Structure formats: C-alpha cells, structure tokens
Amino acid sequence: VAAARPEAAVESLSVIEEEATRALEEMRSMVAALRDDDRAELRPQQGIRDLSGLERSGGPSGLSVEVTIAGGLDAVRPSVDAACFRLVQESVTNALRHARHSSKVEVRVDGDSEHVRISVVDDGRVSGTSITPTPGFGLIGMAERVKLLGGTFEAGPRAGGGWAVAASLPLRAVTT
C-alpha cells in the first residue's frame, strides 16, 4: 500500500498509532487497579491462620464477623492455604458491601484427611422482591480459583434469608 498509495499508508499508520496508544492507556489503567500501591508485597502469603484478622464486632457498619477454625488443617498445601484466605476474604467483603439487613457473618473453616471446607453465611433477611442475583466478577473469580484446585464451589441466597458461600478444596491440591 505504501508504494501504490502513500497517503493511505500514512492514514492507516495514524489509526494504528491512535489505537495502540489507547490500548496502552487501558492496560496501564488495569494494572494500576490491580495494584494496592507501588510497593512490592514483602510479607508471606496469607492463609487460614490469618483469617482471625477478618473478625470484627459491629463497628460502623453494624455487621460483625465471627471466624471459627476447626481441626484437620495440618497438611494444607500453600496454594490451598492461600486460596482459602482469598475465598473467605472476598466472601466477607461481599457481605459487608451487599448484605441487606444483616447483623452477622459467620465464617467456618474445617477439614478432614482429604478436604478443607469453607462456609461463609450472613443473616440477612428476605426482602419483598424476588430478584435473582447475577454473579459478579468476585463470585466468578472465587469459582474459578476453586475449580483450578479441583474443588467445588456454591454461592447464593439462602432459603431463610441471607447469603451463603460454600467451598470444598482438596487438602493436598498440587496446583500453585
């Protein structure tokens, strides 16, 4: 095209340059959104042992968070340990943001010789509307994380009101 119609080549290059600049700006925006700040994370990966840090009593939101960690969690692989923390963290964050008429979120993590089980339940009351919730990116991300580790995931409204998240992960999942 440059030899036969130089003006068309210059025009095409101009459009390409504009689109590339826009794509680069969008990528920079996405990377900035994924970062907490410019400093590197220097602490160890958070896991099940760190879940008690999510507990809170009422506070300004009025929503308390109770965490119960039961036995059977001695041989958890690092990938499963980190996934458990992220699943509970996202579930609690969702409850704090979206739970209506709730006063409490109960988190339970337990395990046996083969699985780690997570349950996060809020006590929201049923509203007069029957809106079927659309899964957001948080729920989709949680389901994908569990699937990658070979586990099962369920999330949705409870019959008596509130919301429940349940996951079961293989104790010795090898995915990192």
Order of alpha helices (4+ residues) and beta strands (2+ residues): alpha-beta-alpha-beta-beta-alpha-beta-beta
